[in-house]
Amino acid sequence: MRYVVRGTVRVRPEAFGLLFYDTRTTSLTFVRSGETLTVAPGAPGEERELLIAGWDGRPEATARLLQTLREKGLIRATDGTD
């Protein structure tokens, strides 16, 4: 399973992890992930892959975080065929 950041979401790397900005609602979401999560490069408005480098051996925490980001509409899951 892959995850992509929706085109309506801007992501900025910060010292603590990632800052997500949803342009539809102007809401901010701070994710304390360190260097665990990064976003592939791309043009504004494009969907970009969310890259996961592990989560200190805590798969449950990673799964909960990804689920929360999906529920907020910031990312979506894909199997790579779409």
Contacts in CASP RR format, 6 or more apart in sequence:
PFRMAT RR
TARGET T0000
AUTHOR 0000-0000-0000
METHOD contacts of the structure
MODEL  1
MRYVVRGTVRVRPEAFGLLFYDTRTTSLTFVRSGETLTVAPGAPGEEREL
LIAGWDGRPEATARLLQTLREKGLIRATDGTD
1 77 0 8 1.000
1 78 0 8 1.000
1 79 0 8 1.000
2 49 0 8 1.000
2 50 0 8 1.000
2 77 0 8 1.000
2 78 0 8 1.000
2 79 0 8 1.000
2 80 0 8 1.000
3 49 0 8 1.000
3 50 0 8 1.000
3 52 0 8 1.000
3 66 0 8 1.000
3 69 0 8 1.000
3 70 0 8 1.000
3 75 0 8 1.000
3 76 0 8 1.000
3 77 0 8 1.000
3 78 0 8 1.000
4 47 0 8 1.000
4 48 0 8 1.000
4 49 0 8 1.000
4 50 0 8 1.000
4 75 0 8 1.000
4 76 0 8 1.000
4 78 0 8 1.000
5 11 0 8 1.000
5 20 0 8 1.000
5 39 0 8 1.000
5 47 0 8 1.000
5 48 0 8 1.000
5 49 0 8 1.000
5 50 0 8 1.000
5 74 0 8 1.000
5 75 0 8 1.000
6 47 0 8 1.000
6 73 0 8 1.000
6 74 0 8 1.000
6 75 0 8 1.000
6 76 0 8 1.000
7 45 0 8 1.000
7 46 0 8 1.000
7 47 0 8 1.000
7 48 0 8 1.000
8 22 0 8 1.000
8 23 0 8 1.000
8 24 0 8 1.000
8 45 0 8 1.000
9 20 0 8 1.000
9 21 0 8 1.000
9 22 0 8 1.000
9 23 0 8 1.000
9 73 0 8 1.000
9 74 0 8 1.000
9 75 0 8 1.000
10 20 0 8 1.000
10 21 0 8 1.000
10 23 0 8 1.000
10 44 0 8 1.000
11 18 0 8 1.000
11 19 0 8 1.000
11 20 0 8 1.000
11 21 0 8 1.000
11 39 0 8 1.000
11 48 0 8 1.000
12 18 0 8 1.000
12 19 0 8 1.000
12 21 0 8 1.000
13 19 0 8 1.000
13 38 0 8 1.000
13 39 0 8 1.000
14 30 0 8 1.000
15 34 0 8 1.000
16 30 0 8 1.000
16 32 0 8 1.000
16 33 0 8 1.000
16 34 0 8 1.000
17 30 0 8 1.000
17 31 0 8 1.000
17 32 0 8 1.000
17 33 0 8 1.000
17 34 0 8 1.000
17 35 0 8 1.000
17 36 0 8 1.000
17 37 0 8 1.000
18 30 0 8 1.000
18 31 0 8 1.000
18 33 0 8 1.000
18 37 0 8 1.000
18 38 0 8 1.000
18 39 0 8 1.000
19 28 0 8 1.000
19 29 0 8 1.000
19 30 0 8 1.000
19 31 0 8 1.000
20 28 0 8 1.000
20 29 0 8 1.000
20 30 0 8 1.000
20 31 0 8 1.000
20 69 0 8 1.000
20 72 0 8 1.000
20 74 0 8 1.000
21 27 0 8 1.000
21 28 0 8 1.000
22 28 0 8 1.000
22 29 0 8 1.000
22 72 0 8 1.000
22 73 0 8 1.000
22 74 0 8 1.000
27 72 0 8 1.000
29 69 0 8 1.000
29 72 0 8 1.000
29 74 0 8 1.000
31 37 0 8 1.000
31 65 0 8 1.000
31 69 0 8 1.000
33 55 0 8 1.000
33 65 0 8 1.000
35 53 0 8 1.000
36 52 0 8 1.000
36 53 0 8 1.000
36 54 0 8 1.000
36 55 0 8 1.000
36 56 0 8 1.000
36 62 0 8 1.000
37 50 0 8 1.000
37 51 0 8 1.000
37 52 0 8 1.000
37 53 0 8 1.000
38 50 0 8 1.000
38 51 0 8 1.000
38 53 0 8 1.000
39 48 0 8 1.000
39 49 0 8 1.000
39 50 0 8 1.000
39 51 0 8 1.000
40 48 0 8 1.000
40 49 0 8 1.000
40 50 0 8 1.000
40 51 0 8 1.000
41 48 0 8 1.000
42 48 0 8 1.000
47 76 0 8 1.000
50 75 0 8 1.000
52 62 0 8 1.000
54 62 0 8 1.000
55 61 0 8 1.000
55 62 0 8 1.000
55 65 0 8 1.000
66 75 0 8 1.000
66 77 0 8 1.000
69 75 0 8 1.000
70 76 0 8 1.000
70 77 0 8 1.000
END
